Amino acid sequence: MASGAAGAGAAVKEILEAIPHIKKTGAKHLWFDFDEEVDVLYVSLERPQRATDTDILENGIFLRLRGKKVVGITITSISKKFKGVIEKTGNAKATIIGLVRETYTKNPMTSTDELIQLVKSQFPASCINPAHVAWYRSKMRKEGILQ
């Protein structure tokens, strides 16, 4: 578990280092969409993007533009680009909702405190709280995963 936390910590560090650059775009919100089938991450700085042009950068990265303004970023082969982080965490698809689903599927009686502790052990930067857990449970009930 320690190596997973170290890998997640490295990923969080990279994200934090990117924040000053993201702030320069002037975006107030960011949306991330991952298409697992084609291994592409789409980052939208505006919704809808209404892009009028695309700049092709190196290594399969595309800037979506409206005029001269960047409104989106497309990153192809995303799991290959973050292979080192994925290898350290041992899971290319590690997400909080995935962990919550897996935990409740194995043991629907897991307490809120137990779940929060588990999530924070695998996602140290998470700010999960009881309200988040209640939302996850509600979502899983609607999906028929929990009763």
N, C-alpha and C positions, 0 to 999 in steps of 0.2 A: 504494500500500500504506500510505503514511503516513496518509491520510484514513481508511482502514479501522481502523487502530490507534487513531486519535483517537476514532472513533465507539465502538469497543469500550471504550476508556478511559472515555468518558463514561458508558457503560452500567454499567461496573464501579463507577464513582463513585456512581451512583444506588443501586446494590445495597448498597454499603457504608454509604451514608447511611440505608438502610432497616433495617440490622441492629439498632440500638438499639430500634427499634419492634417488630421481630420478637421480640427477646429478652424484651420485656415480656409477650408472650403465654405465656411459660413453655414453649413448644414445644422439645423436645430434637431433633426431626427435622422436616424439611420435605420434602414430595414435590411435584414439579411435573409436571403432565401437560398437554400442548398438543394440542388438537384442531384440526388445520390446516383441516379441512373447514369448520368453523363459526367458526374464528378465535377460540377461547376458551382461556384459560389457567386451569387449575384448580390451586390451591395447597392442599395438605392439611397441617394442623398435627398431625393424628392420623390413623391408619389402623387400622381403618375409622373414618370420621368419625361415623357414626350421628347426623347432624344432625337436630334436631327442629324447627328454625325457620330462616328466612332474613330478614336485614335487607337491604333494597335501598338502596344508596347512590347517589350521583349518577354519571353517566357509565357506566352499565352495570357497576357493581361490586356484587357480592353477598357479604355475610358469611354463612357457614354456621355456625349456632349449635347447641349442645347446652346447653339451659338458657341461662345467660348467658355461657357459655364459647365463644369463637371456635374452631371446629375446621377451618374451611376458608374460602377466598376464591375466588370465581369472577370473572374479569375478561373481559368480552366485548369484541369488536373490538380484541384486544390489539395487532395489527400497526398499527392506526391510532393507537393511543395512543403507540406507540413509533416513529412514522413518521420523526421526525427522526433517531433513532439508526439506523434501517434505511437511510435515505437516505445517511447518512454512511458506513456500512459497505458499502453497495451490495448487501446481501444480506439479505433478510428471514429466510432459513432457514439462516444461517451457524451451524453447530455444529461441534464438534471431530470428532465421528464422521462428519459429512458431509464434512469436509475430508480425513479419513483415507481414507474410501471413495473419494473422487474421486482422491486421490493414488495409492492403490494400484491403482485401475482403470486409470489412465493409465500407471503404471510400478510393476509389482509388485516390482521389485528395489530400490525406495527403501529406503535404510538406516534403521535406528532413529534414528541421530543426525540425519540429514537430515529425517526426519519430525518429530522433536522441535523442531528449529530452525524448521521451517515452521509448526507449530502455535503455538509461542511468538511468532512474528512476527505472526500474525493474532489470537491470543488471549493477550495479554501477561500476564493474570492466571492463566493456566493453570499448573498444577503437574505437567504431564505428565512422565512418566519412562519408562524402558525397560519397567517392569512393565506400565504402561498400554498401551504399544505392543504388547507381547506379548498382552495381553488383546484388544485390537482385532483383531490378526491372527487369533487363535483364533476370535473371533466371526465374522469374515469367512470363515474356512475352513468353519465350521459352516453358514454361509449359502450356501456355494458360490461366493462372490465370489473367493476366493483358493484356490490349490491347495496 
